[in-house]
Amino acid sequence: MKRPAISYIVPAYNEELSLPHALCSIGKYTPTALSHEVIVADNGSQDKTITVALEHHAKVIVDDTATVGRLRNLAVEEASGHVLVFLDADILLTEAWGENINTVFQSLIENPWQITGSRCGISTQPSWVEKYWFSPLINKKVKYINSGHLITTPDLFRKVGGFDERLESGEDYAFGVSACHANATVTNNPLLAVVHEGYPKTLLQFINREIWHGRGECKSLRTIRTSKVAIASILFFGVHVFTIASLIYFSSSILGVAGMLMIIGICIGSAFYKHDARSISSLVIVSMLYYFYYSARFLSCVPLISNVIGKHNHR
């Protein structure tokens, strides 16, 4: 049997509603010149996810205890394609993706020491969170590619050692860092446009998403030390403590106001420099989202901090 050009790796858990659309987009936008296979790595779904995958002629592997990194690694062990395309179950390929993948495929064959893909575009019916938070990030330069849409080769994947199976989240960032240490190039390619239908629609969903993402950066003191976001989030909380202490315990309105201005400044500065927010409306909304972003990321660190403090108190 001829070796497929592309192996699509799709981790899934209870994705019976999203998965059909993702698999249909693969069939529709993969060029006929590029043969492909689809491997769905299921995390023990209780719905019809596996049935849907089989109906679309995908290979299925199941591990109900694995992290998402472990699921992807297991799928790669079953993959035989020249190129690996990692997609989340709520990611849709587009016509533009299909028009540009041939060039990317040839580049990867000629130089396998590459990671590419793109930041995911917002849904066809985006919420205000998607418009103000996620849309401006699409064309940003990156140091890693999100595993929701990551493309590389089996050679590089094996050289890097796959995804870190210990991480609940953030495995894509760790993979990108390891790849850079192995002298691979990481390139965000906006021409490979995809749509993410699973971005949060509400503020609560946004907060929960960031708490989940932050867990990968707060597994240990070592991972916190290497994460700028985790450190910034802890400092952000520290400014809150300083502000409250100044107002309540020291009865210093000057220090309290200074603390509040620091909090506002951090949020506005992040919105301005990281999201390129320039208009008044976008600056206000994105700054507000940064407040909840840093707060959620700090909440991810709370279990580890509590554990460290508990061990110190028992000494």
Protein Blocks (a to p, Z undefined) as FASTA:
>chain_A
ZZdfbdcddddehillmmmmmmmmmmmmmcfklgcddddddehiablmlmmmmmnopacd
ddfkbcfklmmmmmmmmpcbfbdcdddfkbccdfklmmmmmmmmmmmmmmmcbceddddd
ddfbdcfklmmmmmmmmmpccfbdcfklccddfklmmmnopaafkbmghklmmmmmmmmm
nopacdddfklgcddfkbcfbfklmmmmmmmmmmmmmmbmklmmmpmklmmmmmmmmmmm
mmmmmmmmnopaklmmmmmmmmmmmmmmmmmmmnopabfklmmmmmmmmmmmmmmmmmmm
mmmmmmmmmmmmmZZ
